[in-house]
Amino acid sequence: MKNSFKLAVIFVLSMMLASCKKEKNTPSYHKGDLTIFTDESFQSVTEALAEGYMINYPETHIKVETKKEDLGLLDLLKGSAKVVVMSRNLNPEEIKTYEERTDLKFLPAKFAADAVVFVVPKDSPKESISMEEINSGLISDKKEFIFDGTNSSNLNFVAETLKKQPKDLKFSIIPGNQKIIEELGKYPDKIGVVGLNTFSRPYDKTSEKLREMVKVLPVVENGKSYNADFDGLRTMEYPFTRVLYFLINEGNFNIANGFIRFSCTHLGQKIVQKEGLQPYNIYKREVQMR
């Protein structure tokens, strides 16, 4: 009888321990690890959102890893990434592949309006740049535009805006948006092409230092000048405004989906605003998609 009682107690304890262990290992939106792949152009806003999420959910650990936009998308499609940040639009074939590989509907989680901007050294006499100059310059053997590399979000988006293929454009390369700004003074006849989020944080010392080194050129289109400021981004009148969005490869409501929901809530959008970018959801009715 005593042996039977002991066995029963042991069985109950074993079940309780197994249940606790299972609960401990169960994925959740408020605990666990997550790696987000983002292009370096919008690393800052992604890191700020990750930090905000970890403050709200201390049992989570989010790592932001930089990777060229196209390569991050490939990792997502292969299943080796849960979340990537994108700026360019996917073509129908890519959307079909995404839905087949992930077994999810293509529902981009838009969270910010950013921009690709054209910069010159502070002492440059150039005050603006036209769409015609950009078009002609990117097919010239002079390679006067400097990008941060191939497969990058900046190159992809400029090509998409100009209705061209990235492989058809001619340009110089300096790896890294910040490096372009820091070294642009060595090439007075060149024009740097960087992501606005590289130096958009209003009160960040590094951003302030970078802003002091260059001037951002307004883009002239059809005789009208457009700036990459809050008004230009909110209305999307600035020709190279881009909407940043998350893509996931996670079916359940775990940490990836939790992070995305947070980023699109009022709190997450205030973080976007503090980064010097245009929140997408706070002013959703004012953002006009092209």
C-alpha positions as CSV (number, residue, x, y, z in Angstrom):
1,M,0.0,0.0,0.0
2,K,2.8,2.4,1.0
3,N,4.7,1.5,-2.2
4,S,1.6,2.2,-4.3
5,F,1.2,5.6,-2.6
6,K,4.8,6.4,-3.2
7,L,4.5,5.5,-6.8
8,A,1.4,7.7,-7.2
9,V,3.2,10.6,-5.6
10,I,6.2,10.1,-7.8
11,F,4.0,10.0,-10.9
12,V,2.1,13.2,-9.9
13,L,5.4,15.0,-9.2
14,S,6.8,13.8,-12.5
15,M,3.8,15.1,-14.4
16,M,4.1,18.4,-12.6
17,L,7.7,18.8,-13.4
18,A,7.1,17.8,-17.1
19,S,4.3,20.4,-17.2
20,C,6.5,23.1,-15.8
21,K,9.3,22.3,-18.1
22,K,7.0,22.3,-21.1
23,E,5.6,25.7,-20.0
24,K,9.1,27.1,-19.5
25,N,10.1,26.1,-23.1
26,T,6.8,27.2,-24.7
27,P,7.5,30.0,-27.1
28,S,5.8,33.3,-26.2
29,Y,5.6,36.9,-27.3
30,H,6.9,38.1,-23.8
31,K,10.0,35.8,-23.5
32,G,12.6,34.2,-25.7
33,D,15.2,35.2,-28.3
34,L,14.8,36.8,-31.7
35,T,17.2,37.9,-34.4
36,I,16.0,40.6,-36.8
37,F,17.8,41.1,-40.1
38,T,17.9,44.7,-41.4
39,D,19.7,46.7,-44.0
40,E,22.3,49.0,-42.5
41,S,20.3,52.0,-43.8
42,F,17.6,51.5,-41.2
43,Q,19.5,49.8,-38.5
44,S,19.0,52.7,-36.1
45,V,15.2,52.7,-36.0
46,T,15.2,48.8,-35.9
47,E,17.5,48.8,-32.8
48,A,15.4,51.5,-31.1
49,L,12.3,49.5,-31.5
50,A,14.0,46.3,-30.3
51,E,15.3,48.2,-27.2
52,G,11.7,49.5,-26.6
53,Y,10.3,46.0,-26.8
54,M,12.9,44.5,-24.4
55,I,12.2,47.3,-21.9
56,N,8.5,46.3,-22.0
57,Y,9.2,42.6,-21.9
58,P,12.5,42.0,-19.9
59,E,12.5,38.3,-20.6
60,T,13.0,38.8,-24.3
61,H,16.3,39.3,-26.0
62,I,16.3,40.7,-29.5
63,K,19.4,40.9,-31.6
64,V,19.5,43.2,-34.6
65,E,21.9,42.0,-37.3
66,T,22.7,44.0,-40.4
67,K,22.5,42.3,-43.8
68,K,21.9,43.6,-47.3
69,E,18.2,43.8,-48.0
70,D,18.0,41.1,-50.7
71,L,20.2,38.7,-48.7
72,G,18.0,39.2,-45.7
73,L,14.9,38.3,-47.8
74,L,16.6,35.2,-49.0
75,D,17.3,34.1,-45.4
76,L,13.6,34.6,-44.6
77,L,12.5,32.5,-47.6
78,K,14.9,29.8,-46.6
79,G,13.5,29.7,-43.0
80,S,16.8,30.8,-41.4
81,A,15.3,34.2,-40.4
82,K,12.0,35.0,-38.5
83,V,11.9,38.8,-39.2
84,V,13.4,41.0,-41.9
85,V,13.0,44.8,-42.5
86,M,12.2,45.7,-46.1
87,S,11.8,48.9,-48.1
88,R,11.4,47.9,-51.7
89,N,8.2,46.4,-53.1
90,L,8.3,42.7,-53.9
91,N,7.3,41.6,-57.4
92,P,4.5,39.1,-58.0
93,E,6.9,36.2,-58.3
94,E,8.6,37.0,-55.0
95,I,5.2,37.4,-53.2
96,K,4.2,34.0,-54.5
97,T,7.4,32.4,-53.3
98,Y,7.0,34.0,-49.9
99,E,3.5,32.7,-49.5
100,E,4.5,29.2,-50.7
101,R,7.7,29.0,-48.5
102,T,6.1,30.5,-45.3
103,D,2.5,29.2,-45.7
104,L,1.5,32.8,-44.8
105,K,-0.4,35.5,-46.6
106,F,1.8,38.4,-47.8
107,L,0.9,41.1,-45.2
108,P,3.7,43.6,-44.9
109,A,3.7,45.3,-41.5
110,K,4.4,49.0,-42.4
111,F,5.8,51.0,-39.6
112,A,7.7,54.1,-40.9
113,A,8.3,56.4,-43.8
114,D,12.0,56.8,-44.5
115,A,13.8,58.2,-47.5
116,V,16.8,57.8,-49.7
117,V,18.7,61.2,-49.8
118,F,21.4,62.7,-52.0
119,V,24.2,64.4,-50.1
120,V,27.2,66.6,-51.0
121,P,30.0,68.0,-48.9
122,K,28.9,71.0,-46.8
123,D,31.1,73.4,-48.9
124,S,29.7,72.2,-52.3
125,P,28.2,74.9,-54.4
126,K,25.4,72.4,-55.5
127,E,22.1,73.3,-53.9
128,S,19.6,70.8,-55.5
129,I,19.4,67.9,-57.8
130,S,16.9,67.1,-60.5
131,M,15.3,63.8,-61.4
132,E,16.9,64.3,-64.9
133,E,20.4,64.6,-63.3
134,I,19.8,61.4,-61.3
135,N,18.6,59.5,-64.3
136,S,21.4,60.6,-66.6
137,G,24.1,60.3,-63.9
138,L,23.2,56.7,-63.1
139,I,23.8,55.6,-66.7
140,S,27.0,57.6,-67.1
141,D,30.5,56.1,-67.1
142,K,31.6,58.8,-64.7
143,K,29.9,57.0,-61.8
144,E,29.3,60.2,-59.9
145,F,26.9,58.7,-57.5
146,I,28.2,56.7,-54.5
147,F,26.1,53.9,-53.0
148,D,26.8,51.6,-50.1
149,G,27.0,48.5,-52.2
150,T,25.0,46.1,-54.4
151,N,22.0,44.3,-53.0
152,S,21.5,47.3,-50.7
153,S,18.1,48.9,-49.9
154,N,19.3,52.3,-51.2
155,L,20.3,51.0,-54.6
156,N,17.2,48.8,-54.9
157,F,14.8,51.6,-54.0
158,V,16.4,54.2,-56.4
159,A,16.3,51.7,-59.2
160,E,12.7,50.8,-58.4
161,T,11.7,54.5,-58.3
162,L,13.5,55.1,-61.7
163,K,11.8,52.0,-63.1
164,K,15.2,50.5,-63.8
165,Q,17.1,47.3,-62.8
166,P,19.9,47.7,-60.2
167,K,22.3,45.9,-62.5
168,D,21.8,48.5,-65.2
169,L,22.9,51.4,-63.1
170,K,26.5,52.7,-63.0
171,F,27.8,54.0,-59.6
172,S,30.7,54.0,-57.2
173,I,30.8,52.2,-53.9
174,I,31.9,53.1,-50.4
175,P,30.7,50.3,-48.0
176,G,28.4,51.8,-45.3
177,N,26.1,54.8,-45.2
178,Q,28.1,56.5,-42.5
179,K,31.4,55.9,-44.3
180,I,29.9,57.6,-47.4
181,I,29.2,60.7,-45.4
182,E,32.6,60.7,-43.6
183,E,34.6,60.2,-46.8
184,L,32.5,62.2,-49.2
185,G,34.8,65.3,-48.8
186,K,37.6,63.4,-50.5
187,Y,35.4,63.2,-53.7
188,P,34.1,66.8,-54.3
189,D,32.6,65.8,-57.7
190,K,30.6,62.9,-56.3
191,I,27.1,62.7,-54.8
192,G,26.5,60.3,-51.9
193,V,23.3,58.3,-51.8
194,V,22.4,57.3,-48.2
195,G,19.4,56.4,-46.1
196,L,17.9,59.2,-44.1
197,N,17.8,57.1,-40.9
198,T,21.6,57.2,-41.0
199,F,21.6,60.6,-39.4
200,S,17.9,61.4,-38.8
201,R,18.0,61.2,-34.9
202,P,17.5,64.8,-33.8
203,Y,19.5,64.8,-30.6
204,D,22.0,62.0,-31.2
205,K,25.7,63.3,-31.2
206,T,26.8,61.0,-34.0
207,S,23.9,62.1,-36.2
208,E,24.6,65.7,-35.4
209,K,28.2,65.3,-36.4
210,L,27.3,63.6,-39.7
211,R,24.7,66.3,-40.5
212,E,27.4,68.9,-40.1
213,M,29.6,67.2,-42.7
214,V,27.1,67.2,-45.6
215,K,24.0,69.0,-47.0
216,V,21.0,67.1,-48.2
217,L,19.9,68.1,-51.7
218,P,16.3,68.8,-52.4
219,V,15.1,66.8,-55.4
220,V,13.5,68.8,-58.3
221,E,10.8,67.1,-60.3
222,N,8.7,68.9,-62.9
223,G,10.0,72.2,-61.8
224,K,9.1,71.8,-58.2
225,S,11.6,71.2,-55.3
226,Y,10.9,68.5,-52.7
227,N,12.7,68.0,-49.3
228,A,13.1,64.8,-47.3
229,D,11.5,66.5,-44.2
230,F,8.5,65.5,-42.2
231,D,6.1,67.1,-44.7
232,G,7.8,65.5,-47.6
233,L,7.7,62.1,-46.0
234,R,4.1,62.4,-44.6
235,T,2.6,63.3,-48.0
236,M,5.2,61.1,-49.8
237,E,5.7,64.1,-52.2
238,Y,9.5,63.7,-51.8
239,P,10.2,61.4,-54.8
240,F,12.4,58.9,-52.9
241,T,10.2,58.4,-49.8
242,R,10.0,54.7,-48.9
243,V,7.8,52.9,-46.5
244,L,9.7,50.5,-44.2
245,Y,7.9,47.2,-43.3
246,F,8.5,44.0,-41.6
247,L,8.1,40.5,-43.1
248,I,7.9,37.5,-40.9
249,N,8.2,33.7,-41.1
250,E,6.3,32.8,-38.0
251,G,2.8,31.4,-37.9
252,N,2.0,31.6,-34.2
253,F,1.8,34.7,-32.0
254,N,5.3,34.4,-30.5
255,I,8.0,36.9,-30.1
256,A,8.3,37.9,-33.8
257,N,4.6,38.7,-34.1
258,G,4.7,40.4,-30.7
259,F,7.5,42.6,-31.7
260,I,5.7,43.6,-34.9
261,R,2.5,44.4,-33.1
262,F,4.5,46.6,-30.6
263,S,6.3,48.4,-33.4
264,C,2.9,49.4,-35.0
265,T,1.2,50.5,-31.8
266,H,1.2,54.1,-30.5
267,L,4.3,53.4,-28.3
268,G,6.3,51.9,-31.1
269,Q,5.3,54.7,-33.5
270,K,6.5,57.3,-31.0
271,I,9.9,55.6,-31.0
272,V,9.9,55.9,-34.8
273,Q,9.1,59.6,-34.4
274,K,12.0,60.0,-32.0
275,E,14.3,58.5,-34.6
276,G,13.4,61.5,-36.9
277,L,11.3,59.4,-39.2
278,Q,7.6,59.7,-40.1
279,P,5.5,57.2,-38.2
280,Y,3.3,55.2,-40.5
281,N,0.3,54.3,-38.3
282,I,-0.1,57.4,-36.1
283,Y,-0.7,59.5,-39.3
284,K,-1.9,56.6,-41.4
285,R,-4.7,58.6,-43.1
286,E,-2.2,61.3,-44.2
287,V,0.3,58.9,-45.8
288,Q,-0.4,58.5,-49.5
289,M,0.9,55.4,-51.1
290,R,2.1,55.8,-54.7
